[in-house]
């Protein structure tokens, strides 16, 4: 028997599965107003700055947002993609989403991408997936190593938006993939490809974004996950332990952060006679200002200014075949029972 709907009934779409890739975020431009909007959103997140609002907001709005946007804008200007007028992070995240979508185009799966800070926003893209008929949605935070400041913040935002909806979709979230074989293999192949045809560097540095030391003391697993990723990568490469170091970059503020710090380590290696180093940043799946400006430009200068001769920056996985293979593998696993 055919079901006849009343004339005022909402349109019923064929059910689909949605996949939402989420990365950290990016300003719309490197001009000061764009940077200020982006930093205001980013640094207002209580997952990022764990301090009382009454203490932090006067500092943020009185000092930080007055001085930092111009400085940060100068860093973004160095790595801005003029051809598409966007940051590398936006470009590569979109490419990852588009290429992943082609792997599922015959399986009734809609793939979208969003940024935790800036645009396109998580609520907007969730609404787009719902409008496309997605009643089951997988969230993929593109952070290999879980941290409350990154992965949890994405999930907070997802569920805060769901709380506003009358009809909620079923939701799954991708766990940390810091030790996934496909991820480690992709990193190892990236190192091999980048160093192919060149002399083996004296030292390989594995740099992760820093976090305040207190996050480890509070139980955040991020530090342990970074160390495990580094160990598994070293093992996969067969790299000597005394020529491989996990470091942490991007310190901010006066507190103690996770150590060893990247910049002093690079400086000490150069001053100690190390002539060639390579650096990879496995905590980022896409190149961004922290990798391209801080590492590939900034730490290269530090190394060479202190006596180093050959600095090799190994790009992030970005939208390479290995990256999309990894994302497809993780996505299919998490969609088990839905597809």
Buried (B, 14 or more C-beta within 10 A) or exposed (E): EEEEEEEEEEEEEEEBBBBBBBBBBBBBBBBBEBBBBBBBBBBBBEBBBBEEEEEBBEBBEEEBBEEBBEEBBEBBEEBBEEEEEBBBBBBBBBBBBEBBBEBBEEEEBBBBBBBBBBBBBBBEBBEBBBEEBBBBBBBBBBBBBBBBBBBBBBBBBBEEBBEEEEEBBEBBBBEBBBBBEBBBBBBBBBBEEBBEEEEEBBBBBBBBBBBBBEBBEEEBBBBEBBBBBBBBBBEBBEBEEEBBBBBBBBBEEEEEBBBEBBBEBBBEBBEEEBBBBBBBBBBBBBBBBBBBBBBBBBBBEBBEEBBBEBBBBBBBBBBBEBBBBBBBBBBBEBBEEEE
